[in-house]
Amino acid sequence: MNRVCNFCGNKNVSSKLVQYVYKHDDRFLVVNNVPCEECEYCGERYFRAHDLKRIEKDFFAIYEHGKKAARKISVPVEEFVELS
């Protein structure tokens, strides 16, 4: 691979499938097995614009047009100042 990490300058970047979390306002969409290139040194990830647009389109199809997601999960939410 000839790519150089824009964050740390490392030249070792590998292709992976990862979990991507899309957030808009206070709503989330978790997408598994998203292709990316990841820096082997610092972990910075690079996604193709086309793939991110597909995720965004799916997010709005689910939240605004009633598309049924493959599955749903419940996520607890805390405020940092309240953590003990």
C-alpha positions in Angstrom: 0.0 0.0 0.0 1.4 3.4 -0.9 -0.8 5.5 1.4 0.8 7.6 4.2 -1.2 8.2 7.4 -2.2 11.9 7.5 -2.2 11.8 11.3 1.1 10.3 12.2 3.0 9.9 8.8 3.3 6.1 9.1 3.5 4.3 5.7 1.9 1.0 6.9 -1.8 1.2 6.3 -4.0 -2.0 5.9 -7.5 -2.7 4.7 -10.0 -3.8 7.4 -13.7 -4.3 8.0 -14.7 -2.3 11.1 -17.7 -1.1 13.1 -18.7 2.5 12.3 -21.0 4.6 14.4 -22.9 7.3 12.6 -24.4 10.1 14.9 -26.8 12.8 14.0 -28.3 15.0 16.7 -29.0 12.5 19.5 -29.6 9.5 17.2 -27.1 6.8 16.3 -26.7 4.1 13.7 -24.1 1.3 14.3 -22.9 -0.3 11.0 -20.8 -3.5 11.1 -18.2 -4.6 8.5 -17.5 -1.2 6.9 -14.4 -1.3 4.7 -11.6 1.1 5.6 -7.9 1.6 5.6 -6.4 1.7 9.0 -2.9 3.0 10.1 -1.0 0.1 11.7 0.8 2.5 14.0 -1.8 5.0 15.4 -5.1 3.4 14.3 -6.4 6.3 12.3 -9.1 5.1 9.9 -9.8 6.3 6.4 -13.2 5.6 4.8 -14.3 6.0 1.1 -16.8 8.9 0.7 -19.1 6.6 -1.2 -19.4 4.2 1.8 -20.0 7.1 4.2 -22.8 8.5 1.9 -24.4 5.0 1.9 -24.4 4.9 5.7 -25.8 8.4 5.9 -28.6 7.5 3.4 -29.5 4.4 5.4 -29.5 6.4 8.7 -32.2 8.8 7.2 -34.1 5.9 5.7 -34.4 4.4 9.1 -35.1 7.5 11.1 -37.2 9.5 8.7 -38.7 7.0 6.3 -39.5 4.0 8.5 -37.0 1.5 7.1 -36.6 -1.4 9.5 -33.1 -1.9 10.8 -31.5 -5.3 10.9 -31.6 -5.2 14.7 -31.8 -2.7 17.6 -29.7 -2.3 20.7 -30.2 -0.4 24.0 -27.4 1.9 25.0 -27.0 3.4 28.6 -26.2 7.1 28.8 -24.4 8.9 31.6 -23.1 12.4 32.3 -19.4 12.4 33.2 -19.8 14.7 36.2 -22.3 12.2 37.7 -19.9 9.2 37.4 -18.5 8.0 40.7 
